[in-house]
C-alpha cells in the first residue's frame, strides 16, 4: 500500500506544509497516516536558492510486506 502526502518546501529545504492525501493513498490507518505526516514534516531537502520561494508536490511512502 501507499500513503501520499501533499508537501511544500522552501528554499532552505524545509518542509513548510505536509498533509495526508486521502484520494491518492491506499492506506487509511490513522496511526500510519499520522506517522507519515510527521515524517514528511521532518524531512529535509537540499537547499536551492535559484528556485521560487516554495515548491509543492507529493511525497509517497510505499509499504511492501
PDBQT receptor file of N, H, CA, C and O in Angstrom, charges set to zero:
ATOM      1  N   UNK A   1       0.828  -1.182   0.000  1.00  0.00    +0.000 N 
ATOM      2  CA  UNK A   1       0.000   0.000   0.000  1.00  0.00    +0.000 C 
ATOM      3  C   UNK A   1       0.867   1.237   0.000  1.00  0.00    +0.000 C 
ATOM      4  O   UNK A   1       2.094   1.156   0.052  1.00  0.00    +0.000 OA
ATOM      5  N   UNK A   2       0.220   2.371  -0.059  1.00  0.00    +0.000 N 
ATOM      6  H   UNK A   2      -0.777   2.437  -0.102  1.00  0.00    +0.000 HD
ATOM      7  CA  UNK A   2       0.972   3.627  -0.067  1.00  0.00    +0.000 C 
ATOM      8  C   UNK A   2       0.215   4.725   0.679  1.00  0.00    +0.000 C 
ATOM      9  O   UNK A   2      -1.013   4.734   0.751  1.00  0.00    +0.000 OA
ATOM     10  N   UNK A   3       1.000   5.648   1.227  1.00  0.00    +0.000 N 
ATOM     11  H   UNK A   3       1.998   5.641   1.168  1.00  0.00    +0.000 HD
ATOM     12  CA  UNK A   3       0.470   6.857   1.845  1.00  0.00    +0.000 C 
ATOM     13  C   UNK A   3       1.092   8.028   1.105  1.00  0.00    +0.000 C 
ATOM     14  O   UNK A   3       2.313   8.124   0.980  1.00  0.00    +0.000 OA
ATOM     15  N   UNK A   4       0.241   8.914   0.620  1.00  0.00    +0.000 N 
ATOM     16  H   UNK A   4      -0.751   8.836   0.722  1.00  0.00    +0.000 HD
ATOM     17  CA  UNK A   4       0.695  10.081  -0.131  1.00  0.00    +0.000 C 
ATOM     18  C   UNK A   4       0.453  11.327   0.714  1.00  0.00    +0.000 C 
ATOM     19  O   UNK A   4      -0.619  11.493   1.296  1.00  0.00    +0.000 OA
ATOM     20  N   UNK A   5       1.447  12.193   0.777  1.00  0.00    +0.000 N 
ATOM     21  H   UNK A   5       2.318  12.058   0.304  1.00  0.00    +0.000 HD
ATOM     22  CA  UNK A   5       1.295  13.476   1.460  1.00  0.00    +0.000 C 
ATOM     23  C   UNK A   5       1.555  14.598   0.468  1.00  0.00    +0.000 C 
ATOM     24  O   UNK A   5       2.474  14.522  -0.347  1.00  0.00    +0.000 OA
ATOM     25  N   UNK A   6       0.744  15.629   0.546  1.00  0.00    +0.000 N 
ATOM     26  H   UNK A   6      -0.002  15.691   1.208  1.00  0.00    +0.000 HD
ATOM     27  CA  UNK A   6       0.993  16.842  -0.230  1.00  0.00    +0.000 C 
ATOM     28  C   UNK A   6       1.944  17.695   0.598  1.00  0.00    +0.000 C 
ATOM     29  O   UNK A   6       1.691  17.950   1.775  1.00  0.00    +0.000 OA
ATOM     30  N   UNK A   7       3.036  18.137  -0.014  1.00  0.00    +0.000 N 
ATOM     31  H   UNK A   7       3.242  17.930  -0.971  1.00  0.00    +0.000 HD
ATOM     32  CA  UNK A   7       4.021  18.911   0.735  1.00  0.00    +0.000 C 
ATOM     33  C   UNK A   7       4.435  20.170  -0.023  1.00  0.00    +0.000 C 
ATOM     34  O   UNK A   7       4.310  20.249  -1.245  1.00  0.00    +0.000 OA
ATOM     35  N   UNK A   8       4.928  21.146   0.727  1.00  0.00    +0.000 N 
ATOM     36  H   UNK A   8       5.029  21.082   1.720  1.00  0.00    +0.000 HD
ATOM     37  CA  UNK A   8       5.579  22.325   0.168  1.00  0.00    +0.000 C 
ATOM     38  C   UNK A   8       6.911  22.487   0.882  1.00  0.00    +0.000 C 
ATOM     39  O   UNK A   8       7.020  22.258   2.086  1.00  0.00    +0.000 OA
ATOM     40  N   UNK A   9       7.928  22.888   0.113  1.00  0.00    +0.000 N 
ATOM     41  H   UNK A   9       7.839  23.074  -0.866  1.00  0.00    +0.000 HD
ATOM     42  CA  UNK A   9       9.290  23.015   0.622  1.00  0.00    +0.000 C 
ATOM     43  C   UNK A   9       9.794  24.411   0.288  1.00  0.00    +0.000 C 
ATOM     44  O   UNK A   9       9.588  24.899  -0.823  1.00  0.00    +0.000 OA
ATOM     45  N   UNK A  10      10.461  25.062   1.258  1.00  0.00    +0.000 N 
ATOM     46  H   UNK A  10      10.628  24.665   2.161  1.00  0.00    +0.000 HD
ATOM     47  CA  UNK A  10      11.020  26.388   0.987  1.00  0.00    +0.000 C 
ATOM     48  C   UNK A  10      12.431  26.272   0.417  1.00  0.00    +0.000 C 
ATOM     49  O   UNK A  10      12.956  25.169   0.264  1.00  0.00    +0.000 OA
ATOM     50  N   UNK A  11      13.036  27.403   0.107  1.00  0.00    +0.000 N 
ATOM     51  H   UNK A  11      12.610  28.299   0.231  1.00  0.00    +0.000 HD
ATOM     52  CA  UNK A  11      14.383  27.406  -0.482  1.00  0.00    +0.000 C 
ATOM     53  C   UNK A  11      15.433  26.783   0.433  1.00  0.00    +0.000 C 
ATOM     54  O   UNK A  11      16.445  26.263  -0.038  1.00  0.00    +0.000 OA
ATOM     55  N   UNK A  12      15.191  26.837   1.725  1.00  0.00    +0.000 N 
ATOM     56  H   UNK A  12      14.369  27.259   2.107  1.00  0.00    +0.000 HD
ATOM     57  CA  UNK A  12      16.125  26.272   2.698  1.00  0.00    +0.000 C 
ATOM     58  C   UNK A  12      16.076  24.750   2.723  1.00  0.00    +0.000 C 
ATOM     59  O   UNK A  12      16.932  24.108   3.333  1.00  0.00    +0.000 OA
ATOM     60  N   UNK A  13      15.070  24.169   2.058  1.00  0.00    +0.000 N 
ATOM     61  H   UNK A  13      14.375  24.691   1.563  1.00  0.00    +0.000 HD
ATOM     62  CA  UNK A  13      14.916  22.718   2.047  1.00  0.00    +0.000 C 
ATOM     63  C   UNK A  13      14.028  22.202   3.164  1.00  0.00    +0.000 C 
ATOM     64  O   UNK A  13      13.926  20.992   3.368  1.00  0.00    +0.000 OA
ATOM     65  N   UNK A  14      13.388  23.101   3.883  1.00  0.00    +0.000 N 
ATOM     66  H   UNK A  14      13.470  24.083   3.716  1.00  0.00    +0.000 HD
ATOM     67  CA  UNK A  14      12.495  22.704   4.979  1.00  0.00    +0.000 C 
ATOM     68  C   UNK A  14      11.061  22.544   4.480  1.00  0.00    +0.000 C 
ATOM     69  O   UNK A  14      10.571  23.345   3.684  1.00  0.00    +0.000 OA
ATOM     70  N   UNK A  15      10.408  21.504   4.959  1.00  0.00    +0.000 N 
ATOM     71  H   UNK A  15      10.806  20.853   5.606  1.00  0.00    +0.000 HD
ATOM     72  CA  UNK A  15       9.009  21.271   4.619  1.00  0.00    +0.000 C 
ATOM     73  C   UNK A  15       8.160  22.240   5.438  1.00  0.00    +0.000 C 
ATOM     74  O   UNK A  15       8.219  22.241   6.668  1.00  0.00    +0.000 OA
ATOM     75  N   UNK A  16       7.373  23.059   4.751  1.00  0.00    +0.000 N 
ATOM     76  H   UNK A  16       7.325  23.058   3.752  1.00  0.00    +0.000 HD
ATOM     77  CA  UNK A  16       6.534  24.054   5.425  1.00  0.00    +0.000 C 
ATOM     78  C   UNK A  16       5.075  23.626   5.480  1.00  0.00    +0.000 C 
ATOM     79  O   UNK A  16       4.270  24.245   6.177  1.00  0.00    +0.000 OA
ATOM     80  N   UNK A  17       4.733  22.571   4.749  1.00  0.00    +0.000 N 
ATOM     81  H   UNK A  17       5.387  22.069   4.183  1.00  0.00    +0.000 HD
ATOM     82  CA  UNK A  17       3.352  22.101   4.675  1.00  0.00    +0.000 C 
ATOM     83  C   UNK A  17       3.381  20.617   4.365  1.00  0.00    +0.000 C 
ATOM     84  O   UNK A  17       4.073  20.196   3.438  1.00  0.00    +0.000 OA
ATOM     85  N   UNK A  18       2.643  19.816   5.120  1.00  0.00    +0.000 N 
ATOM     86  H   UNK A  18       2.081  20.159   5.873  1.00  0.00    +0.000 HD
ATOM     87  CA  UNK A  18       2.556  18.379   4.861  1.00  0.00    +0.000 C 
ATOM     88  C   UNK A  18       1.199  17.883   5.342  1.00  0.00    +0.000 C 
ATOM     89  O   UNK A  18       0.911  17.895   6.539  1.00  0.00    +0.000 OA
ATOM     90  N   UNK A  19       0.363  17.445   4.395  1.00  0.00    +0.000 N 
ATOM     91  H   UNK A  19       0.597  17.435   3.422  1.00  0.00    +0.000 HD
ATOM     92  CA  UNK A  19      -0.988  16.977   4.715  1.00  0.00    +0.000 C 
ATOM     93  C   UNK A  19      -1.268  15.689   3.941  1.00  0.00    +0.000 C 
ATOM     94  O   UNK A  19      -0.916  15.556   2.769  1.00  0.00    +0.000 OA
ATOM     95  N   UNK A  20      -1.901  14.758   4.621  1.00  0.00    +0.000 N 
ATOM     96  H   UNK A  20      -2.186  14.865   5.574  1.00  0.00    +0.000 HD
ATOM     97  CA  UNK A  20      -2.288  13.470   4.048  1.00  0.00    +0.000 C 
ATOM     98  C   UNK A  20      -3.200  13.666   2.836  1.00  0.00    +0.000 C 
ATOM     99  O   UNK A  20      -4.149  14.448   2.879  1.00  0.00    +0.000 OA
ATOM    100  N   UNK A  21      -2.897  12.951   1.768  1.00  0.00    +0.000 N 
ATOM    101  H   UNK A  21      -2.126  12.315   1.733  1.00  0.00    +0.000 HD
ATOM    102  CA  UNK A  21      -3.692  12.997   0.548  1.00  0.00    +0.000 C 
ATOM    103  C   UNK A  21      -4.529  11.719   0.488  1.00  0.00    +0.000 C 
ATOM    104  O   UNK A  21      -4.058  10.681   0.023  1.00  0.00    +0.000 OA
ATOM    105  N   UNK A  22      -5.765  11.804   0.962  1.00  0.00    +0.000 N 
ATOM    106  H   UNK A  22      -6.147  12.647   1.340  1.00  0.00    +0.000 HD
ATOM    107  CA  UNK A  22      -6.648  10.639   1.068  1.00  0.00    +0.000 C 
ATOM    108  C   UNK A  22      -6.961  10.040  -0.304  1.00  0.00    +0.000 C 
ATOM    109  O   UNK A  22      -7.027   8.819  -0.449  1.00  0.00    +0.000 OA
ATOM    110  N   UNK A  23      -7.150  10.886  -1.297  1.00  0.00    +0.000 N 
ATOM    111  H   UNK A  23      -7.096  11.878  -1.179  1.00  0.00    +0.000 HD
ATOM    112  CA  UNK A  23      -7.540  10.433  -2.634  1.00  0.00    +0.000 C 
ATOM    113  C   UNK A  23      -6.487   9.515  -3.272  1.00  0.00    +0.000 C 
ATOM    114  O   UNK A  23      -6.831   8.503  -3.883  1.00  0.00    +0.000 OA
ATOM    115  N   UNK A  24      -5.216   9.870  -3.127  1.00  0.00    +0.000 N 
ATOM    116  H   UNK A  24      -4.937  10.693  -2.631  1.00  0.00    +0.000 HD
ATOM    117  CA  UNK A  24      -4.150   9.118  -3.784  1.00  0.00    +0.000 C 
ATOM    118  C   UNK A  24      -3.564   7.992  -2.927  1.00  0.00    +0.000 C 
ATOM    119  O   UNK A  24      -2.736   7.219  -3.407  1.00  0.00    +0.000 OA
ATOM    120  N   UNK A  25      -3.986   7.895  -1.668  1.00  0.00    +0.000 N 
ATOM    121  H   UNK A  25      -4.659   8.523  -1.277  1.00  0.00    +0.000 HD
ATOM    122  CA  UNK A  25      -3.438   6.889  -0.755  1.00  0.00    +0.000 C 
ATOM    123  C   UNK A  25      -4.305   5.628  -0.750  1.00  0.00    +0.000 C 
ATOM    124  O   UNK A  25      -5.516   5.683  -0.964  1.00  0.00    +0.000 OA
ATOM    125  N   UNK A  26      -3.650   4.495  -0.501  1.00  0.00    +0.000 N 
ATOM    126  H   UNK A  26      -2.667   4.450  -0.327  1.00  0.00    +0.000 HD
ATOM    127  CA  UNK A  26      -4.389   3.240  -0.373  1.00  0.00    +0.000 C 
ATOM    128  C   UNK A  26      -4.441   2.779   1.082  1.00  0.00    +0.000 C 
ATOM    129  O   UNK A  26      -5.252   1.920   1.428  1.00  0.00    +0.000 OA
ATOM    130  N   UNK A  27      -3.593   3.335   1.929  1.00  0.00    +0.000 N 
ATOM    131  H   UNK A  27      -2.934   4.032   1.648  1.00  0.00    +0.000 HD
ATOM    132  CA  UNK A  27      -3.584   3.007   3.354  1.00  0.00    +0.000 C 
ATOM    133  C   UNK A  27      -4.343   4.095   4.095  1.00  0.00    +0.000 C 
ATOM    134  O   UNK A  27      -4.084   5.283   3.899  1.00  0.00    +0.000 OA
ATOM    135  N   UNK A  28      -5.279   3.692   4.944  1.00  0.00    +0.000 N 
ATOM    136  H   UNK A  28      -5.489   2.727   5.103  1.00  0.00    +0.000 HD
ATOM    137  CA  UNK A  28      -6.139   4.644   5.662  1.00  0.00    +0.000 C 
ATOM    138  C   UNK A  28      -5.954   4.576   7.178  1.00  0.00    +0.000 C 
ATOM    139  O   UNK A  28      -6.606   5.327   7.904  1.00  0.00    +0.000 OA
ATOM    140  N   UNK A  29      -5.089   3.702   7.669  1.00  0.00    +0.000 N 
ATOM    141  H   UNK A  29      -4.559   3.092   7.080  1.00  0.00    +0.000 HD
ATOM    142  CA  UNK A  29      -4.870   3.519   9.098  1.00  0.00    +0.000 C 
ATOM    143  C   UNK A  29      -4.382   4.816   9.734  1.00  0.00    +0.000 C 
ATOM    144  O   UNK A  29      -3.334   5.341   9.359  1.00  0.00    +0.000 OA
ATOM    145  N   UNK A  30      -5.146   5.332  10.698  1.00  0.00    +0.000 N 
ATOM    146  H   UNK A  30      -5.998   4.906  11.002  1.00  0.00    +0.000 HD
ATOM    147  CA  UNK A  30      -4.859   6.648  11.281  1.00  0.00    +0.000 C 
ATOM    148  C   UNK A  30      -3.455   6.749  11.867  1.00  0.00    +0.000 C 
ATOM    149  O   UNK A  30      -2.786   7.767  11.692  1.00  0.00    +0.000 OA
ATOM    150  N   UNK A  31      -3.007   5.719  12.551  1.00  0.00    +0.000 N 
ATOM    151  H   UNK A  31      -3.551   4.892  12.693  1.00  0.00    +0.000 HD
ATOM    152  CA  UNK A  31      -1.677   5.752  13.169  1.00  0.00    +0.000 C 
ATOM    153  C   UNK A  31      -0.579   5.870  12.110  1.00  0.00    +0.000 C 
ATOM    154  O   UNK A  31       0.349   6.664  12.268  1.00  0.00    +0.000 OA
ATOM    155  N   UNK A  32      -0.676   5.098  11.047  1.00  0.00    +0.000 N 
ATOM    156  H   UNK A  32      -1.430   4.453  10.918  1.00  0.00    +0.000 HD
ATOM    157  CA  UNK A  32       0.319   5.165   9.971  1.00  0.00    +0.000 C 
ATOM    158  C   UNK A  32       0.263   6.500   9.240  1.00  0.00    +0.000 C 
ATOM    159  O   UNK A  32       1.297   7.060   8.877  1.00  0.00    +0.000 OA
ATOM    160  N   UNK A  33      -0.944   7.005   9.026  1.00  0.00    +0.000 N 
ATOM    161  H   UNK A  33      -1.784   6.550   9.321  1.00  0.00    +0.000 HD
ATOM    162  CA  UNK A  33      -1.107   8.298   8.352  1.00  0.00    +0.000 C 
ATOM    163  C   UNK A  33      -0.440   9.390   9.173  1.00  0.00    +0.000 C 
ATOM    164  O   UNK A  33       0.279  10.225   8.624  1.00  0.00    +0.000 OA
ATOM    165  N   UNK A  34      -0.669   9.395  10.483  1.00  0.00    +0.000 N 
ATOM    166  H   UNK A  34      -1.253   8.717  10.929  1.00  0.00    +0.000 HD
ATOM    167  CA  UNK A  34      -0.077  10.397  11.371  1.00  0.00    +0.000 C 
ATOM    168  C   UNK A  34       1.446  10.315  11.332  1.00  0.00    +0.000 C 
ATOM    169  O   UNK A  34       2.123  11.342  11.284  1.00  0.00    +0.000 OA
ATOM    170  N   UNK A  35       1.983   9.100  11.352  1.00  0.00    +0.000 N 
ATOM    171  H   UNK A  35       1.433   8.266  11.391  1.00  0.00    +0.000 HD
ATOM    172  CA  UNK A  35       3.429   8.914  11.299  1.00  0.00    +0.000 C 
ATOM    173  C   UNK A  35       4.000   9.404   9.974  1.00  0.00    +0.000 C 
ATOM    174  O   UNK A  35       5.076  10.003   9.945  1.00  0.00    +0.000 OA
ATOM    175  N   UNK A  36       3.294   9.158   8.885  1.00  0.00    +0.000 N 
ATOM    176  H   UNK A  36       2.421   8.672   8.908  1.00  0.00    +0.000 HD
ATOM    177  CA  UNK A  36       3.751   9.626   7.571  1.00  0.00    +0.000 C 
ATOM    178  C   UNK A  36       3.763  11.147   7.519  1.00  0.00    +0.000 C 
ATOM    179  O   UNK A  36       4.708  11.736   6.995  1.00  0.00    +0.000 OA
ATOM    180  N   UNK A  37       2.725  11.795   8.055  1.00  0.00    +0.000 N 
ATOM    181  H   UNK A  37       1.958  11.316   8.480  1.00  0.00    +0.000 HD
ATOM    182  CA  UNK A  37       2.691  13.261   8.081  1.00  0.00    +0.000 C 
ATOM    183  C   UNK A  37       3.844  13.831   8.909  1.00  0.00    +0.000 C 
ATOM    184  O   UNK A  37       4.482  14.804   8.507  1.00  0.00    +0.000 OA
ATOM    185  N   UNK A  38       4.103  13.229  10.048  1.00  0.00    +0.000 N 
ATOM    186  H   UNK A  38       3.585  12.438  10.374  1.00  0.00    +0.000 HD
ATOM    187  CA  UNK A  38       5.198  13.678  10.905  1.00  0.00    +0.000 C 
ATOM    188  C   UNK A  38       6.544  13.499  10.210  1.00  0.00    +0.000 C 
ATOM    189  O   UNK A  38       7.391  14.393  10.237  1.00  0.00    +0.000 OA
ATOM    190  N   UNK A  39       6.731  12.350   9.594  1.00  0.00    +0.000 N 
ATOM    191  H   UNK A  39       6.043  11.625   9.572  1.00  0.00    +0.000 HD
ATOM    192  CA  UNK A  39       7.974  12.081   8.873  1.00  0.00    +0.000 C 
ATOM    193  C   UNK A  39       8.155  13.065   7.720  1.00  0.00    +0.000 C 
ATOM    194  O   UNK A  39       9.257  13.566   7.502  1.00  0.00    +0.000 OA
ATOM    195  N   UNK A  40       7.090  13.342   6.988  1.00  0.00    +0.000 N 
ATOM    196  H   UNK A  40       6.194  12.934   7.165  1.00  0.00    +0.000 HD
ATOM    197  CA  UNK A  40       7.161  14.293   5.875  1.00  0.00    +0.000 C 
ATOM    198  C   UNK A  40       7.538  15.683   6.376  1.00  0.00    +0.000 C 
ATOM    199  O   UNK A  40       8.352  16.364   5.752  1.00  0.00    +0.000 OA
ATOM    200  N   UNK A  41       6.954  16.113   7.498  1.00  0.00    +0.000 N 
ATOM    201  H   UNK A  41       6.293  15.560   8.005  1.00  0.00    +0.000 HD
ATOM    202  CA  UNK A  41       7.264  17.440   8.049  1.00  0.00    +0.000 C 
ATOM    203  C   UNK A  41       8.720  17.553   8.486  1.00  0.00    +0.000 C 
ATOM    204  O   UNK A  41       9.315  18.628   8.407  1.00  0.00    +0.000 OA
ATOM    205  N   UNK A  42       9.291  16.445   8.946  1.00  0.00    +0.000 N 
ATOM    206  H   UNK A  42       8.808  15.572   9.010  1.00  0.00    +0.000 HD
ATOM    207  CA  UNK A  42      10.667  16.457   9.439  1.00  0.00    +0.000 C 
ATOM    208  C   UNK A  42      11.704  16.209   8.355  1.00  0.00    +0.000 C 
ATOM    209  O   UNK A  42      12.902  16.330   8.610  1.00  0.00    +0.000 OA
ATOM    210  N   UNK A  43      11.271  15.871   7.170  1.00  0.00    +0.000 N 
ATOM    211  H   UNK A  43      10.298  15.773   6.963  1.00  0.00    +0.000 HD
ATOM    212  CA  UNK A  43      12.190  15.592   6.062  1.00  0.00    +0.000 C 
ATOM    213  C   UNK A  43      12.893  16.879   5.643  1.00  0.00    +0.000 C 
ATOM    214  O   UNK A  43      12.286  17.950   5.662  1.00  0.00    +0.000 OA
ATOM    215  N   UNK A  44      14.161  16.784   5.266  1.00  0.00    +0.000 N 
ATOM    216  H   UNK A  44      14.654  15.915   5.250  1.00  0.00    +0.000 HD
ATOM    217  CA  UNK A  44      14.918  17.942   4.798  1.00  0.00    +0.000 C 
ATOM    218  C   UNK A  44      15.421  17.673   3.380  1.00  0.00    +0.000 C 
ATOM    219  O   UNK A  44      15.969  16.612   3.079  1.00  0.00    +0.000 OA
ATOM    220  N   UNK A  45      15.218  18.661   2.534  1.00  0.00    +0.000 N 
ATOM    221  H   UNK A  45      14.773  19.523   2.779  1.00  0.00    +0.000 HD
ATOM    222  CA  UNK A  45      15.699  18.587   1.163  1.00  0.00    +0.000 C 
ATOM    223  C   UNK A  45      16.936  19.462   1.027  1.00  0.00    +0.000 C 
ATOM    224  O   UNK A  45      17.246  20.253   1.917  1.00  0.00    +0.000 OA
ATOM    225  N   UNK A  46      17.634  19.320  -0.078  1.00  0.00    +0.000 N 
ATOM    226  H   UNK A  46      17.382  18.677  -0.802  1.00  0.00    +0.000 HD
ATOM    227  CA  UNK A  46      18.819  20.133  -0.337  1.00  0.00    +0.000 C 
ATOM    228  C   UNK A  46      18.398  21.584  -0.575  1.00  0.00    +0.000 C 
ATOM    229  O   UNK A  46      17.377  21.842  -1.213  1.00  0.00    +0.000 OA
ATOM    230  N   UNK A  47      19.182  22.524  -0.062  1.00  0.00    +0.000 N 
ATOM    231  H   UNK A  47      20.011  22.315   0.457  1.00  0.00    +0.000 HD
ATOM    232  CA  UNK A  47      18.912  23.955  -0.288  1.00  0.00    +0.000 C 
ATOM    233  C   UNK A  47      19.069  24.285  -1.762  1.00  0.00    +0.000 C 
ATOM    234  O   UNK A  47      19.922  23.726  -2.451  1.00  0.00    +0.000 OA
ATOM    235  N   UNK A  48      18.232  25.202  -2.235  1.00  0.00    +0.000 N 
ATOM    236  H   UNK A  48      17.540  25.656  -1.675  1.00  0.00    +0.000 HD
ATOM    237  CA  UNK A  48      18.327  25.664  -3.619  1.00  0.00    +0.000 C 
ATOM    238  C   UNK A  48      17.780  27.082  -3.687  1.00  0.00    +0.000 C 
ATOM    239  O   UNK A  48      16.567  27.290  -3.692  1.00  0.00    +0.000 OA
ATOM    240  N   UNK A  49      18.679  28.048  -3.740  1.00  0.00    +0.000 N 
ATOM    241  H   UNK A  49      19.664  27.879  -3.736  1.00  0.00    +0.000 HD
ATOM    242  CA  UNK A  49      18.273  29.449  -3.741  1.00  0.00    +0.000 C 
ATOM    243  C   UNK A  49      17.930  29.967  -5.143  1.00  0.00    +0.000 C 
ATOM    244  O   UNK A  49      17.615  31.145  -5.313  1.00  0.00    +0.000 OA
ATOM    245  N   UNK A  50      17.994  29.090  -6.137  1.00  0.00    +0.000 N 
ATOM    246  H   UNK A  50      18.250  28.134  -5.999  1.00  0.00    +0.000 HD
ATOM    247  CA  UNK A  50      17.683  29.509  -7.513  1.00  0.00    +0.000 C 
ATOM    248  C   UNK A  50      16.224  29.266  -7.871  1.00  0.00    +0.000 C 
ATOM    249  O   UNK A  50      15.788  29.640  -8.960  1.00  0.00    +0.000 OA
ATOM    250  N   UNK A  51      15.457  28.644  -6.972  1.00  0.00    +0.000 N 
ATOM    251  H   UNK A  51      15.811  28.340  -6.087  1.00  0.00    +0.000 HD
ATOM    252  CA  UNK A  51      14.051  28.336  -7.244  1.00  0.00    +0.000 C 
ATOM    253  C   UNK A  51      13.144  29.369  -6.578  1.00  0.00    +0.000 C 
ATOM    254  O   UNK A  51      13.612  30.227  -5.831  1.00  0.00    +0.000 OA
ATOM    255  N   UNK A  52      11.845  29.278  -6.855  1.00  0.00    +0.000 N 
ATOM    256  H   UNK A  52      11.465  28.580  -7.462  1.00  0.00    +0.000 HD
ATOM    257  CA  UNK A  52      10.881  30.188  -6.239  1.00  0.00    +0.000 C 
ATOM    258  C   UNK A  52      10.831  29.959  -4.730  1.00  0.00    +0.000 C 
ATOM    259  O   UNK A  52      11.406  28.996  -4.222  1.00  0.00    +0.000 OA
ATOM    260  N   UNK A  53      10.142  30.848  -4.018  1.00  0.00    +0.000 N 
ATOM    261  H   UNK A  53       9.675  31.630  -4.430  1.00  0.00    +0.000 HD
ATOM    262  CA  UNK A  53      10.097  30.800  -2.550  1.00  0.00    +0.000 C 
ATOM    263  C   UNK A  53       9.649  29.461  -2.004  1.00  0.00    +0.000 C 
ATOM    264  O   UNK A  53      10.134  29.030  -0.958  1.00  0.00    +0.000 OA
ATOM    265  N   UNK A  54       8.730  28.794  -2.691  1.00  0.00    +0.000 N 
ATOM    266  H   UNK A  54       8.336  29.145  -3.540  1.00  0.00    +0.000 HD
ATOM    267  CA  UNK A  54       8.325  27.461  -2.256  1.00  0.00    +0.000 C 
ATOM    268  C   UNK A  54       8.011  26.584  -3.455  1.00  0.00    +0.000 C 
ATOM    269  O   UNK A  54       7.567  27.055  -4.503  1.00  0.00    +0.000 OA
ATOM    270  N   UNK A  55       8.254  25.311  -3.269  1.00  0.00    +0.000 N 
ATOM    271  H   UNK A  55       8.615  24.929  -2.418  1.00  0.00    +0.000 HD
ATOM    272  CA  UNK A  55       7.959  24.291  -4.267  1.00  0.00    +0.000 C 
ATOM    273  C   UNK A  55       6.981  23.318  -3.620  1.00  0.00    +0.000 C 
ATOM    274  O   UNK A  55       7.170  22.931  -2.467  1.00  0.00    +0.000 OA
ATOM    275  N   UNK A  56       5.947  22.919  -4.342  1.00  0.00    +0.000 N 
ATOM    276  H   UNK A  56       5.794  23.234  -5.278  1.00  0.00    +0.000 HD
ATOM    277  CA  UNK A  56       4.953  21.992  -3.791  1.00  0.00    +0.000 C 
ATOM    278  C   UNK A  56       4.832  20.751  -4.667  1.00  0.00    +0.000 C 
ATOM    279  O   UNK A  56       5.040  20.801  -5.880  1.00  0.00    +0.000 OA
ATOM    280  N   UNK A  57       4.495  19.651  -4.030  1.00  0.00    +0.000 N 
ATOM    281  H   UNK A  57       4.327  19.611  -3.045  1.00  0.00    +0.000 HD
ATOM    282  CA  UNK A  57       4.327  18.398  -4.753  1.00  0.00    +0.000 C 
ATOM    283  C   UNK A  57       3.821  17.318  -3.820  1.00  0.00    +0.000 C 
ATOM    284  O   UNK A  57       3.168  17.607  -2.817  1.00  0.00    +0.000 OA
ATOM    285  N   UNK A  58       4.124  16.070  -4.151  1.00  0.00    +0.000 N 
ATOM    286  H   UNK A  58       4.654  15.835  -4.965  1.00  0.00    +0.000 HD
ATOM    287  CA  UNK A  58       3.669  14.931  -3.366  1.00  0.00    +0.000 C 
ATOM    288  C   UNK A  58       4.863  14.103  -2.926  1.00  0.00    +0.000 C 
ATOM    289  O   UNK A  58       5.830  13.930  -3.667  1.00  0.00    +0.000 OA
ATOM    290  N   UNK A  59       4.773  13.599  -1.706  1.00  0.00    +0.000 N 
ATOM    291  H   UNK A  59       3.987  13.740  -1.104  1.00  0.00    +0.000 HD
ATOM    292  CA  UNK A  59       5.757  12.667  -1.177  1.00  0.00    +0.000 C 
ATOM    293  C   UNK A  59       5.004  11.373  -0.876  1.00  0.00    +0.000 C 
ATOM    294  O   UNK A  59       4.024  11.380  -0.130  1.00  0.00    +0.000 OA
ATOM    295  N   UNK A  60       5.460  10.269  -1.453  1.00  0.00    +0.000 N 
ATOM    296  H   UNK A  60       6.255  10.263  -2.059  1.00  0.00    +0.000 HD
ATOM    297  CA  UNK A  60       4.761   8.996  -1.322  1.00  0.00    +0.000 C 
ATOM    298  C   UNK A  60       5.588   8.000  -0.517  1.00  0.00    +0.000 C 
ATOM    299  O   UNK A  60       6.773   7.801  -0.784  1.00  0.00    +0.000 OA
ATOM    300  N   UNK A  61       4.953   7.381   0.464  1.00  0.00    +0.000 N 
ATOM    301  H   UNK A  61       3.990   7.542   0.681  1.00  0.00    +0.000 HD
ATOM    302  CA  UNK A  61       5.551   6.307   1.247  1.00  0.00    +0.000 C 
ATOM    303  C   UNK A  61       4.938   5.006   0.771  1.00  0.00    +0.000 C 
ATOM    304  O   UNK A  61       3.719   4.842   0.806  1.00  0.00    +0.000 OA
ATOM    305  N   UNK A  62       5.778   4.075   0.323  1.00  0.00    +0.000 N 
ATOM    306  H   UNK A  62       6.769   4.209   0.294  1.00  0.00    +0.000 HD
ATOM    307  CA  UNK A  62       5.299   2.797  -0.185  1.00  0.00    +0.000 C 
ATOM    308  C   UNK A  62       5.662   1.700   0.815  1.00  0.00    +0.000 C 
ATOM    309  O   UNK A  62       6.814   1.580   1.233  1.00  0.00    +0.000 OA
ATOM    310  N   UNK A  63       4.661   0.903   1.191  1.00  0.00    +0.000 N 
ATOM    311  H   UNK A  63       3.725   1.000   0.852  1.00  0.00    +0.000 HD
ATOM    312  CA  UNK A  63       4.844  -0.180   2.147  1.00  0.00    +0.000 C 
ATOM    313  C   UNK A  63       4.628  -1.507   1.425  1.00  0.00    +0.000 C 
ATOM    314  O   UNK A  63       3.607  -1.713   0.769  1.00  0.00    +0.000 OA
ATOM    315  N   UNK A  64       5.617  -2.414   1.558  1.00  0.00    +0.000 N 
ATOM    316  H   UNK A  64       6.447  -2.247   2.091  1.00  0.00    +0.000 HD
ATOM    317  CA  UNK A  64       5.503  -3.748   0.976  1.00  0.00    +0.000 C 
ATOM    318  C   UNK A  64       5.751  -4.769   2.071  1.00  0.00    +0.000 C 
ATOM    319  O   UNK A  64       6.636  -4.598   2.910  1.00  0.00    +0.000 OA
ATOM    320  N   UNK A  65       4.965  -5.825   2.054  1.00  0.00    +0.000 N 
ATOM    321  H   UNK A  65       4.246  -5.964   1.372  1.00  0.00    +0.000 HD
ATOM    322  CA  UNK A  65       5.151  -6.915   3.016  1.00  0.00    +0.000 C 
ATOM    323  C   UNK A  65       5.746  -8.114   2.341  1.00  0.00    +0.000 C 
ATOM    324  O   UNK A  65       5.977  -9.135   2.987  1.00  0.00    +0.000 OA
TER     325      UNK A  65
